[in-house]
């Protein structure tokens, strides 16, 4: 092969721009366009884009420096981008057309594009402030985070350790959950299910069977270094659906059974008692709706029930049917106040540029479960925005459309005052929502996207003790700016429920 014409980078069609563009500077250290602030800005813009989308932008940047971008096509679903000086264009093309030895490649020049007019950039703001680095990879998710505390496990040779991270102070603090124990418990057997300043509540695996159905669990409560059992003595429970709900010191669990017929049982477990308080054939989601009340919601239908757990008033009564089916989005339901909850569902619409493509749009509902009254808002823009080439064959005319669609997971949690934070997690290409901040009184919305915080996909949570929003990543946790600063930079829009 002629020197300088060799493919130095080989990528798959699923490789996002942030991964493969970072391979270019060490491969082509002599090219100014691949270093400095301009290249960092290009990485920010293309970090989550498909290779073909990146090619157009990269070719345009390279053309300004007198370089061409080529792809050596081997007829598969991979790419071999090569950068050569523009004055060697003919030599490069002729070299690969005349190259008869294996492997055989077809050289394709990536044409530089006329850059579109860019929208005005938002004011610069350092979004990830006061960064606290973890000593090792730390996964904080919906199942191990409770009210400003998170329990994480870490392998240490032949056993697992367990640490309770307290995010209420800054920087966060950690406590070893096994240090004061002498009962031989393994950290992997402990799962945090509730926490506050007085105590933490845990589920502990006590039997590991040959099958998951044979596993058994008990509960324990920890105050300082003192650990005591919680629930009826000697009773061991099977695996329940995650997550559980803890209300007023009582645990509510969902047990999903399939034999002889599908059935969901809801258990109420207190410090001394346990009982089944409700059964239904469908899957259910549990939502606390004020003191001594819970809402049981059907996954695959509109039914819901109010469970009153006040002393001497235990009862489960049918509520008004919900206005939309939610299935997995049922877990994102939030209690607002009084008898009103916030629900989510999905709708569809044709793409604006190509009627053959459908987009999924997220819908929010304010629903009164006593009167049945509801209003709906279309959450246009909540989700992913990706550029899609509609060609089925490379010989067809190129048509790139923009898809705006909801394709991921939604997590809803309390923010400060009347605000809520709606997190979006997705594995799609393109730019996407990170979180929306929504005010339940004014219906104002602040929209935080991957354009504001590129290259990472943090989970945003509000910690009341700090009165700050925190961005959780695997390698670190960081504080976002004061909310007033966020409003100043992001601006706000009105969400219309009708």
C-alpha angles and dihedrals in degrees: 000000000000112000111260093020096082119111104247097177126052119185140173121240089248095056109116120226095251091064103044100034088059088061093062103071095060090043094049106025092160096064113094093201089068097062141048133039094316092058091045089053089050090052090051091051098044103030093113101028129113116260094252091054089049092050093062094051094041093049090053092051092047093048089063088060095046099260134124127218116217134179120212104215118207093178095259136101094271137087137224107193116196128188118209134164113271091237089063094054096112094043091051094049093045092047094057095040090054095041105111102171121095131300097053116206133184111217114224121186114221105221118226112244132221101250112241119237107276121228116243110282119242118249112278115258130170098237100182104058129170095015116204112199119212119227088236141356108311123189115201113181143155093280100052102034121086128172096323098326130095132187117214132179128218129188117239111185106291099355141051125243125208126210130187110216116204111205095178094091123049120264096031120247130218131215125195107234094199100045096090096036125097099177095095096244116165118230091230089064094061124087123180112227102167140004140180137156092280102047148336127237121216142187113218126197108226100170127038108196133194088260132031089248089062095056116110132199142195132192129236136182123217127204112177104316094332115106123192134174119259123208132023111337118259095008116130121195130211122238113294131200116274134276111032123202124235117198126171092343094310125115121222116196134181119221115195115204128184104179126110089354133351110273138163117209122195115211127198112204122187131176090276109014144046131191143159107249101176142014132192134163094233130068113269139205122211123217127179108229104186133305113347094350135107133179118221110204128194116233100208101034145025101267123118136168136206115228114201111200099175113133111277090003102081108153141138115212132176116258126203114290116267117251096234142022114248109172105176090010089065087083089063093059114126133198112233107179141295106008097331129111135179115237133184134208139162132251134179136228136172119261113260094231102037122028091201091071122074125207128205115226125196118233126200123205131196103208132183106208093198100049098024092230114149141174128195136214127192108225096212109188097020103126137026132338114200136164113236129193105220096201118118091190129034089229091065122090112275115251119173117191132184116240117202107191145146108239113151145043129314124208121185125195140161119275129185121309110332093346128111129192119223111197123200123201122186143158095210126120122250132040119322147178116277096184143333121215110213129190112213092204103046099021088229115158131202113196120210115186142175087264088068096044107023129189096023135071106208126182110234119219133171118230110199095198089063096031086224138115114239128206111218119206130165094252100036149356121232136186118240118223121277110289093245089058090050091052091049093053102035098035119206137261132201119249113213119216113190 
